[in-house]
Amino acid sequence: MDAKVVGNGPSESARPKRHEIVVFWIIRDTACAECGSELGKGRFIRLEGEQALCLECADLDHLVFLPRGDTALTRRATKYSTLWAVVVRFSRSRKRYERQGVLVEESALARAERECLADTEARALARERAAERKAELDEEYIEAFAQHIGEFFPGCPLAEQHAIAEHACRKYSGRIGRSAAGKRFEADAVNLALRAHVRHAHTRYDEFLIQGWGRGEARAEVESKVDEVLRRWEAKPPPR
């Protein structure tokens, strides 16, 4: 990310509250400092110190973008999301960062949309998002990835096997399921997908992030819990 852009702090209206996580909608090409992925204009990054991280490396790629504009929907979605982030973009004309929306958990957004269904625009938004999600999915590949999860971790509940596969294999995401190793269903790729899911769904990892913990510190805190869940899933099949 261009140093000049990084150096311009958010305006008062865009400045996040304490403990809010900030994600930048970049206006110039950059690269992730951790994985090296090229990040073109329009992608999202998080800054850790002076380093730009893609959302996957920042452990925020399970969140979905909710644009600004619907105050009620945003308020409900952030209320129900354990982990969420403010998205800001630098305005060249105004020389300041401005809020563009938020990243929230998909389940939280779905719950917020259900509560807003009386609103015609919210219903239309839900249909559009459903169509976008469907277009991004490769059902046959997802099913195969889920089956391999079941082979490596027979104790993983079936519903979670499919949820993990769907997340990891979403088209154009650059996630582990779309990598060469993921497409070969290698054990390490499956394990990485499982660990990421367990971290978010079965530990207090997201709570620690929203409280301001660093990723390394939060991961270390929940590592034993992640290992415990994976050992249990390796040991026995899910209940029938």
N, C-alpha and C positions, 0 to 999 in steps of 0.2 A: 504494500500500500504506500502511496506517495507520502513522504514525510510531512509535507506541508499540510496535506489533508488530515493526517493523524494529529498534527499539532493544534489544529483549530478545535477547541472544545465546544461541546453543545451549548446552545443558547439557553437562557433561563427556562423558556417554554419547553425545550427538548431535554433538559437535564434530568436524569433519572433520580428517583428517590433512593435513599440509602438501601443497600443490599439488592437493588434492582440490577439484573444482568443486562448489559448493553451489547447489542449486535449491530454491526455496521453494514449497510447496504452500499457496497463499494462502487465508485464511479470511475475507477481505473483498474487495469489488470494488475494482479499480484499473484503470489503463490503462498501456499500454506507452509509455515515455518517448521511444522512437525512432520507432515507426510510428503511435502514437496508438490502436491497437486496444483496445477495451474488454475487460478480462479479469475475468470473473466469479469468484465464490467457487468454489474447487476447481481453478482453473487453476494452471499452473506458471509461475514467473518466475525470472529470475536478476537479482541486484543487481550493478550496476556503479557503485561509489561509492554514492550515495543514489538512483540511478535504477533503476526496475523495468523490465526488458525481457522481452518475450514470448520464448519459446524460438526462434522463427524469427529474430528480430533478434539473439538471443544466439548464433546458429549452433549450436543444440543440438536443433533440431526433427527431425533425422534419427535421434535416439536414441529408444528405446522404454522404457516404464516397466516395471520389474520390482519388484513389491511385496516387502516384507520377509517372512520366514517360512521360506524354503527356503535355508538357509545354504550348502549345497553348490552349488546352482544359482547363487546370487549370487556366490559365490567364483569359480566357473568363468567366469561371464559377464563379470565385471570383469577377470579375468585375460586374456581373449581380446579385450576391447574396447580399442582404442587410446585412445579418448576415452570417459569416463564421468563421471557426476555423482551426488552424494549428494542425495536428496530428503528434506527435513525439513518438518515442520509444527508450528505453535505450538499447544501444549496449554493451553487456558485454565485447566483444573482444576489442572494441575501447574505452570503459569507457566514453561514452558520449551519449547524446540524439541526435537522427537524425530524420529529417523529413521523414514522410511516406506518406504524402498526405494532403488533406484538407477535411473538412466537409462543404458542401454548401447546399443551398436550392435546392430542386429537380427541381423546375421550372427553376432556373438559370442554372442547369446542362443540362436540356433538351434543353434550348435555345442555350447553348454553343455547345452541340452535333449537333444541327441542322446546326449551322454555320460551323461545321467541317465535314459535311457529305461527302465532296469531298475526305476526307481521309478514305481509306478502313478500317484502324484499328479503327477509331472513329465509323464507321457504325457498325462494329462487336461489339464494346463495347456497343453501344446503344441496339443492339439486345439481348446481354447477360443480360444487366440490366433489359430489359423488361421481359425476361423470369424469372429472379430472382424475380421481383416484382409480376408477375402473380402467381408464386409458393407460395408466402407468403400470398396470399389473399384467403379468404374464402367468396366467393361471396354471398352465401345465408345468412350467419351470418351478413355480412356487410350490406346487404339490410335490414335485420330486425333491426339492430342498427340504420340505417338511418331513418327508419320509426318511431322508438321511438323518435328520435330527432325531427322529424316533429310533433309528438304528444305533446311533452313538449314545443317545440318552433316552432309553426306553421308559424311564420314569417321568419324563417331561409330559405334562398333561397335553392331550391332543389339541385343545383350543390354543394353548400357548405355542405348540409346535407350528401351527399355521400362522399365528400372529408374528412369530419370530421370522419365519420364512418370508412372509409378505413384506415385512419391514426391510429385511436384508436384501431382498431381490427386486425392490421397486425400480422400474426402468429409469435410466438416466441419472440415478442417484449417486453413483460412484461408491455405493456401500459394498460391504464385503461380499454379498451375494452376487454382485455384478462383476467381481474381479475374476481373473483367470482361475485362481484357486477355488473360489466359490462355485464357479461353473463346473469344476471337476469334483465338487462336493468333498474337498479334502477335509480331513478331521480338524486341522487347525482353523480353517475358515468357519466351519460349523461351530467350533468351540468359541471363537471370537464373537460370533453372532449370539450365542447363548449367554456368554458373560455380559455382554452389553445389555441384553434384555433383563437378566437377573438383577444387574446393578440398578436399573431404573425401576423395575417392577416389584422386587422382593427385598430391597434394602432402603435405608434412609438417605441414599446417595443424593437424590434430587433435593431433599430437604436441606442437606448440608450445602449444596451449591447455592441455593437461594438465600442461605444464611451468610454467604460470603466466603465459604471455604474454598481453597484452591483445589483444582482437580486432583492433583497428586495426593494431597492430604485427605480428601474425601474418598478417593479410591482405596487408599491404604486402610482407612477406617472400616470400610465395608468388605474388604477383600476376603476375610475369613467367613463372612456370611455368604458371599458369592460361592466360595469353595464348598461350603456346607450344602447349599442347594444343589450344586452340580453333582456332588457325591451322592446325594439322595436320588437324583434323577438317573444317575448311572446304575444304581443298585437294583431298582425294581420297576416294573411296568406301572403305568398310571392305573388308578382304580377304574374298574368297568361298571 
